[in-house]
Amino acid sequence: MQLLLGFINNIEMKIKIFDNFLKETELSYINNFTNNKKWVIQISSKDGDLEFLYLDVLHEKFFNSYLFNEIKKKLDHEYVLEKIYFNGQWPGRDGSFHKDPCKLTALFYVNPYNPEWGGFTQFLISPTEQYIIPPIQNRLITFPGDIAHKAYSYSNQNCPMRISLAYKLL
């Protein structure tokens, strides 16, 4: 039991949470940005049956310069930017467990959140142990890419699309 608790505490130490990450004007800019762009459908599973919306913003200056610099202020090491993109999950479009092919993932939760909606990010520690983080608006989380994780959409058709912004860092 102590060994497992030590492992869980080690995972929790690797997953960092930063609430109220951006100023209200910056958050508003991001929300307006996502409303005015054309999203594409992305497949998230090896079986090709789990679709979600995807919006690449790697070449957008606000995201690859200003916002990346804000994220770097929260990091313990220097990282190189590999990818930046929005994930959009409408109700019923959960992701699947996966590991990211990067050293560190920074995930920012964009839109409003209600605890009854679900939409959490689940980290798989073992088949019987998980770590759950709710997608609270304006929250940034960072975690090693090699931790298995899965994003859940909001829980029913009356909920808005769940939007997150992912930074993949090398």
N, C-alpha and C positions, 0 to 999 in steps of 0.2 A: 504493500500500500504506500509506503513512504517513497519508494522508487517512482511509482506512478504520479504521486503528488509533485515530486521534484520535476518530473517531465512536464506536467501541466504548467507548473510555475515557470519553467524554462520557456515554453511556448508563449505564455502570457507576456513574458519579458520581451520576446521578439516581436510581438504585435503591439504597436504603439497607437494610441488614440489621441487626437488633438481636436477638441471641440471648439466651436466658434472660430474656425480657422481663418475665414475671410471677413472683410468688412461688408456691410450690407450692400454697398454700391457694387462691389466686385461680384457678389453672389447674384445680384440682379442682372449684371452684365452677362454672366454665364447662362442664366435662365433665358434671357432674351436671345442669346446666341443660339441656343438649342432650338428655339421656336422658329427660327428663320432659316434653317438649313435642311438639306435633303439627306435623310438617313438612308442607309442601305441595310439589307438583311444579311446577317452573319449567322453561320452555323457554329454552334458551340460544342457539339458532341462528335465523337468519332463515327457514330451511326448516322450522322447527318440529319437527325430529326428534331434537334433542339435549336429553334431559331430565336434570335433577338435582334434588335436594331443596333447599328454600329455607325459611328460618325468619327472619322479620322480628323484630328486637329493638330497633327504633328507640325505642319507648316504654318500654323496660325501664331503670329508673334505674341499675342497675349498669353497663350498657353505654353509655348516653348521657351519663352524668355521670362516675362514677368511672373507668371504663376509658378513656373519651375524654380525660379529663384526663391520664391516664398517657401516652397516645399523644401528646398535645399537647406534653409535655415533650421529646419526641424530634424535633419539627418545627422548621424554621427560620423559619416564617411563621405568621401567624394564619389559621385556616381555620374555615369554618362547616360544621357537620355536616348532610349531606343524607340519607344512608341508612346503616343498620347492619343487616347480615343474615348468617346462616350459610349457607354452601354445603355441601351433602352430596353426595358423589359415590361411588356404589357402583361396584365393579369393572366396567369396560366402558363407563362413562358419562363419557367425556372431554368437555371443553368444546370450543369453537371459538375461533379467533383473533378478537379484538375489541378495541376501544378503549373505555374507560369514559367516559361523558359527565360527567366531573367534573375538577376541577383536579388532585387527588391521591387516590390509593387507598392505604389502609393495610390490609394483609392479614396476619392472624394465623393461624398453623397450630396447630390445637387438639389433635389426637390423636397417639398414638405413631407413630413412623416407623422403618422398616427400609430401608436403602439398596436392598435387593433388590425392594422393592415399587414403585419408580417414584414416581408421584404428583407429579412436579415441576411447577413453573410455568415455562413457556417464554415468553421475550420474543423477538419477531421483530424483528431489527435490519434484515435484508435477506433475500431468498429463500435465501441461502447462509450467513448468519451469524445465530446465535441465542445467547441468554444464558439459562442454565438455573439455577433455584434449587430445591434440594430442600426439601420441606415438613417441616423438622425441628420437632418439637413445641416449643412455647413460643418460636417465632421470629416476630418481626414484621418485615415488609418494607413499605417505602413506595416509591411510584413515581408519576410523572406519569400521569394517566389517558389521555393521548394516545399512550402506548406500546402497540403491539399485543401482546397476551399471550393465553395459553391455559393452562387448568388441566387436568392429567391425573389421572385416578383412579388408585388403586392397581392393580397389574397383573393380579391374578388373583382368582378367587372365594374363595380362602382368606384374603384380606386383609380388614381392616376397612374400613368406609366412611371415605373421606378427608373430613375436616371442616376448613373454614377459616371465619374470621370476617372479613367485609369492611366497611370503613368508607369511604364515598364522601364526599369533602370538597370544598367550594367555596371 
